Amino acid sequence: MVDCFQIKGTTRLMGMIGDPIAQARTPATINAIFSSRGVDIACVPLKVPAQELETIWAGLKGMPNLIGLGITLPHKQTALKLCDSLDPLAKRVGAVNVVRRERDGSFRGYQFDGKGFVRGLQANSVAIENRDVLLLGAGGAAVAIAFALVEAGANSITISNRTTEKAQALADTVNADFGRIVAKVGPAEPTVGQLVINSTSLGLNDHDALPLDPDLLRPGMTMAEVIAQPERTRLLSKAEARGVETHSGLHMIRGQVGLIADHICEIWG
């Protein structure tokens, strides 16, 4: 029998901030890790509207027993500006998904989205090396994933976004960083054998528009999500019905929570 996870007066807190936040799977997953390690840390979801981020951030920073934050939509890029310092990868990507209180009390931003996503693919034997990728979206998660995919050996990345300028900016950043043309802007039209990734929030709700026409998906492609809740999005269901390999966003959570837990426990465990 597993002991119940207990929150005590000595418990250090890690917040998970976003809006919406009901879909967040990280708190439950990382709390199981904290519990298994016997550390007195608890992760709690916090609904933080975009317009209240700065005010709430100041309050959270003033709580000495809050030792870190997980960052989800829509704060991954705006939170970057509120950090006291940035890990080089977070600065390179231009988005944070974890903030840790350092020993001096400052908030330092880190980025695990890309590594977590790639680890999730690799754990499920989804091919990356020498493969073409269609990346839907150009937000904070997309930036991190694009860099990680190139580092993992992806052949090319086509970025499709409602705002073309944002997609072009991401492609230019990736190309400049790697010193070669590996990313470009294109339509949401997958080609034979591609790894297709929905890095947008479209799919959180049943009434959401889909980020691409599922009739364009064909066997031999892989349809992957960053959305973990629902685990089986409408897009994944439609892809599966067409004989396409699917990959839930839950695998990205599983791929990065161990890294995040290690990172938090490095100081506070």
MOMO-V652720 format. One line per field, one symbol per residue. psi: psi as a letter, one per 30 degrees, with the letter a starting at -180 (. if undefined). A space follows every 50 residues. Layout:
psi=???
This chain:
psi=kkkkkkklffkkkkljkljlfffkfeeeefeeeeeffgkikkkkkjjjke fgeeeeeeeeffjfgjflkkkakgfeeefeffkflkkeeeeeegkkfkkk klfgflkkkljfeeeeeeeeeefghkkekgkkkjjjlgaeeeeeeeeeee fggkelkkkklejeeeeeeeeeeeeeefgljfklkllijllkgljkkjgl gjfekfgkkkfljfffklkflkjklfkfjkejleeeeeeefggkkljlff eeeeffeeeeeeeefeef.
